[in-house]
């Protein structure tokens, strides 16, 4: 693992006191959607480009909504870790942006112990909590419109404001203008990682020709087993795949807003023009809801680019159809 300091610490500021509202435009805004015990909140990627981490409490649970633009990696973590010295046996962490990259991935740090954590894996890579791993919470990368179809009372993060290095041409933070997307050129380019972002020629080689390095992958990890399903492979398979990961039966859907994974209650899904058919009813692959009122349980998963998934899990952790 190559860890390097590329920005000053906190040059990209985390959001530590988020505020929310119920109305948001545009409806097709891409968000990280999270629901815990009836508390539904959405975090636009357009804001996360400039902040990368939101420390929040949703449904009473302390969570970190994390986003690494270089890795296309959107993951929600539980901010609690076991701590035998604490009164209730756990410690709540608050995360910031260290300014370091590990294999082109965001390195977070916690303010309580100054431990450093690799964002795509949730594993502590240096500091007092070295080797510990954060717990992934079920969340969706979807649109504001699709998220509110499932959660009518959802609230959306208000623009946090302030200054960020992502708004600057250099390393010094500049005032944020959220209508500007600083990573658009990177997402459209052929390369990957920091070299592609900065336009330098010191990028890493990509050894595979069956999947592009910036292909969107949904990574599922259960009981020590890991499987990454790429969006193009899933679309070629008809938009649905049933897999087993660590003893958990799962169904993965490709929809108009992205890719989603749910526990599979032993159903056989067939794609139709308006969803996926199973057990005599139609299911929405983005929300997991059926037209007779049932809901599939969303699995904790990581949405990220193929190169980041490969960095963490190797070449054998990719799903192949058939």
N, C-alpha and C positions, 0 to 999 in steps of 0.2 A: 504494500500500500504506500503510495506516494503522498505524503502530507506536506503542504507548503503554505506559507503565509502570502496572500495575494492582496489583501486589503487591511487597513487598520481595524482593530476590534470595534464593533458596533457602528462601523461606517454605514452599514445597512441596519436601520433601527427596527428591532422587534416592536410589536404592538403589545403593550402590557396593561392597558386600561381601555379595552375596546368598548365602543358604543354601537348601538344597533337601531335600525328603523324597519318598518314593515313595507315601505314602498320603495321600488327600485326600477330603474330603467338603464339599459334596454332589457327586454325580457329574455333575450338570447345570451345574456352575460354568462360566461363560464365561471362556475363557482365550485368551491369545496363545500358540500352539504353534509351537515352533521345533525343527528337527532339523538338525544339521550332523555329517556323518560318523559317524552312529550315536549321537550324543549328543543326546537329546531332552529338552527342558525346556518347562514350561508356566508362564505368568505370569498369574494371575487378574486380570481387570479390576477386581474388587472391591478388590484391593490397589493397582493402578495408579491408581485414582481419587485416592489420597492421596499418590502418589509421582511418577507420570507418566513417569519414566525409570528404567530399570534398566541399569546398566553391568555387562556380564557377558562371560565367554568361554565359547563353546559349541563343542565340537569343536575347541578351540584357536583359534577365530576371535573376535577382540574385537568385540562387538556391543552396540548400544543398543536395548533394547526401549522404544518410546516410545508414549505414549497421551495424546491431548488430549481430555478429556471434552467440551469445548464443540464440537469438530469431529467427535466420534465417530471419531477418527482413530487407528488402530492400525497402526504401521509399525515394522519392524525394520530398522535400519541397520547396516552395517559401520562400525566406528569408525576404520578406517584411511584415511588420505588420503596422496596422493603428497607427498613432501618430499625435494627434491634434496639438502638439507643433512644428512639423516639417513644413518646408516651403511648401512642396508638400503633406502634410497630411500623410506621411508614413515614416517609419524608416527601413533601411536595416540592418539586423543582420548578424553577422559572428559567426559561431558555433565552439566550441571545445569540447573535451571529458573530462567530469568532473572527471572521475575516480569512480563515484558512479553508483550503480545499483538500479533500482526501479522494484521490482518483477522480478529480473533477467534480466531486460532490461536496455540498455544503457541510461544514463542520460546525455544529452547534456547541455552545458551552452552557453549563448551568451556573447560575449566580450563587448557589448555595455552597458548592464544593469546587468550582472552577474545573470540573471534569469536562472533557471534550467528547462529543458524540457524533458519529457518522450519521447523517440524516437519512440516507436511503435504507440503512440497515437498523437504525435505532440502537446500535451497539456503542458503548463507551470505549474509546480508543486510547485515552490518556487521562491520568488524574486519579483521585482517590477512589472513584467508582469504576475504574478500568475493568472491562469485561462484562459489566452489567448490561442488560438489554431492556429497552422500553417496550411497553405493551401497545400494540396497534389497536385502535378503535375502528369499528365499522363506519365508513364514510363514503361519499360518492363524489366523483368529479362529473358534474352535470351542468345544466343551465338553470338559471334562476326560475324560469318558467316551469321546467320539468320538476324542479325541487318543490315548488309551491303547489303543484298538482297533487303531490303526495302529502304535503305539510302546509295546509292552508294558512296556519298561524305563524309560519316561519318569519324570522327576522333576518335582515342582511346587515353585514358590517358597514358602518358609515365610514366615509373616507377619513383615515387617521390623520393625514396631513404631515407636515414636517419636512425634513430634508433627508436625502438618501444618496449614497454613492451611485445607485442604479440610475439616478436622474442626472448624473454628471459625466462629462467626457473624461474625467480623470479619477483620482482616488478620493478626492474631497467631496463630501456630500453637497448636494445642490437642492433647491426647492423642488418639491414633487409636483408634477403635472400628470394626473392619473389618466388623462385622455391619450397620452403618449405611451406606446408599448415598447420598452427598451430592448426586448429580446426578439422582436419580429424578424429581423434580419438573420439572427442566429437560427431560429426555428426553420427558416426557409433555406438555409445554406446546407451544403453537403456534409461538412465536417461536424465534429462533435467535441464537446468539452471547452475548456478555457481557450485553447488555441483558436478554435473556430470562432468563438465569441470575440476575441481580440484581433482576429485576422492575421495571426502569426503562422509560421511554417513548422512549429515544433509539436504538432499534434500527434496523438497516438494512432497506431495502425489498427484497422478493424479486420479481424481474420475471417469473418463469415460472409458468405454471399447469398445465404438463404433468408437473411433478415437484415434490414438496415439498422445502423446504430441508434438512430433516433425514432425507430418504430415504437409506438405506444404499446406497453405491456402492462397487464394486470398481474401482479405477483401475489400468490397465496402461500402462506406458511402455516403449517399445522403440525405440532408435535415433532419438530425437527425435520419435517419434509417440506420442500419448496417446489413450486411449479409456477412458471410464468407463461401466460397466454397472450400472444401478440394479437392486436386488433386485426391486422390483415389476414392472418391465418384463420382467425375465428370467422371473419366475414366470408372467406373462401369455403368454410365448412357449413355455410348456411346461416351463420349468426348465432349458433348455440352449440355448446359443448358440455357434456357431462364428464366430470373428472373426479378422482378421489385423491385427496392430499392428506397425508398423515392420518388416515382412517376416516376422514370427513368426506362425505359425498357432497359434491358441489355442482352447481350449474352456472355456466358463464354465458352471458348474453352480449352480443354486439347490437347496439341500438343507434338511433339517430343522434344521440348525444355522447356516445362513447362506449365504455365497456364496464360491466357490472357482474359481481359474483354473489351467489346466495347458497345457503344450505339447500340441498335437494332432498325433499321428502319422498324419495323413491318414485319420481315421476319421469315420464318420457316426453320431452318437449319437441314439438315440430314447428318450424317457422311458418307463419302465415303473413298475409299482407298487412295486418294490423297488430301483430304481436307474436306470441308463441302459444301454441295449443297444447294442453295437457289436461288429463282427467276431465275431459268434456267441456273445458272452459278456456278462455283466452287470458294470457298473462302478459303484463307489461314488463319488458325486460329491464327497463330503467328503474322502476319503483319496486318490482317484485310483487305487485298486486294483481289479483285476478278479478275478472268481472263478476264473480260471485262473492267478493268481499274478503277472500283469503289473502294473506301476505307472507311471502317467503322471508326468512331471516337473512339479512345482509351479512356477509362475512367480512371480517377485518382483512383488508388487502392494501397493497401499495400500487399506485398508478405511477409509472415511471418509464423512461426510455430503456430500450433493450440493452444499451451499453452499460447502464448503471446496474441493471439486474444481473448481467453477466459478471460485472466486477464483483458483486457480492456472492454470487452463487455458481458461477462457471457455466460452461456450455451445455451441461446435461440437465439443466433446470428449466428447459423450454418445452412447452407442450407441442406435440406434433399430431396432426389429424391422422387417425388410422393406426 
